Amino acid sequence: MAAQQDVSSTVRDATSAAKRNIDQTADYAVSVIDDFQSIGSEFKRAVNKSMKKEPYTTLAMAAAAGFVLGALWRA
C-alpha cells in the first residue's frame, strides 16, 4: 500500500512539474513572437523611411542582399 502511494505521489509531482514547464515554455513562446512582431514592424518602418529618402540606395541594398542569399542558397 505504501509503495502504491509513493508511486502516486511521484506521478503527481512529475505531472505538476511537466505542467509548470509547459506553462513556462508557452509564456516564453508568446514573448518571442511579440519580439519578432516588434522587430518586423520596426524593420518595415525603417525600409519605408529609407525608400522615401534614398530609393536607389535601398534598391541597391536589396539587390545585394538578394545576391548574398542566392549565393548562400546555392552553396
C-alpha positions as CSV (number, residue, x, y, z in Angstrom):
1,M,0.0,0.0,0.0
2,A,2.8,2.4,0.9
3,A,4.6,1.7,-2.4
4,Q,1.4,2.5,-4.3
5,Q,1.1,5.8,-2.5
6,D,4.8,6.6,-3.3
7,V,4.2,5.9,-7.0
8,S,1.0,8.0,-7.0
9,S,2.9,10.8,-5.3
10,T,5.8,10.6,-7.7
11,V,3.4,10.7,-10.7
12,R,1.5,13.7,-9.3
13,D,4.8,15.5,-8.7
14,A,6.0,14.7,-12.2
15,T,2.7,15.8,-13.7
16,S,2.9,19.1,-11.8
17,A,6.4,19.7,-12.9
18,A,5.5,19.0,-16.6
19,K,2.6,21.4,-16.4
20,R,4.8,24.1,-15.0
21,N,7.4,23.5,-17.7
22,I,4.7,23.7,-20.4
23,D,3.3,26.9,-19.0
24,Q,6.8,28.5,-18.9
25,T,7.5,27.4,-22.4
26,A,4.2,28.8,-23.7
27,D,4.9,32.1,-21.9
28,Y,8.4,32.2,-23.5
29,A,7.0,31.4,-26.9
30,V,4.5,34.3,-26.7
31,S,7.3,36.6,-25.6
32,V,9.4,35.5,-28.6
33,I,6.5,36.0,-31.0
34,D,5.9,39.5,-29.6
35,D,9.6,40.4,-30.0
36,F,9.6,39.2,-33.6
37,Q,6.5,41.2,-34.4
38,S,8.1,44.2,-32.9
39,I,11.3,43.7,-34.9
40,G,9.3,43.2,-38.1
41,S,7.3,46.4,-37.7
42,E,10.5,48.3,-36.9
43,F,12.2,46.8,-40.0
44,K,9.2,47.7,-42.2
45,R,9.2,51.3,-40.8
46,A,13.0,51.6,-41.5
47,V,12.7,50.3,-45.0
48,N,9.7,52.6,-45.8
49,K,11.7,55.5,-44.5
50,S,14.8,54.5,-46.5
51,M,12.7,54.1,-49.7
52,K,11.4,57.6,-49.4
53,K,14.7,59.2,-48.5
54,E,17.1,57.2,-50.7
55,P,15.3,54.9,-53.1
56,Y,18.3,53.9,-55.2
57,T,20.4,53.1,-52.2
58,T,17.6,51.0,-50.8
59,L,17.2,49.2,-54.2
60,A,21.0,48.5,-54.3
61,M,20.9,47.1,-50.7
62,A,18.0,44.9,-51.6
63,A,19.8,43.6,-54.7
64,A,23.0,42.9,-52.7
65,A,21.0,41.1,-50.0
66,G,19.3,39.0,-52.7
67,F,22.7,38.2,-54.3
68,V,24.2,37.1,-50.9
69,L,21.1,35.0,-50.1
70,G,21.2,33.4,-53.5
71,A,24.9,32.6,-53.2
72,L,24.3,31.1,-49.7
73,W,21.4,29.1,-51.0
74,R,23.4,27.7,-53.9
75,A,26.4,26.7,-51.7
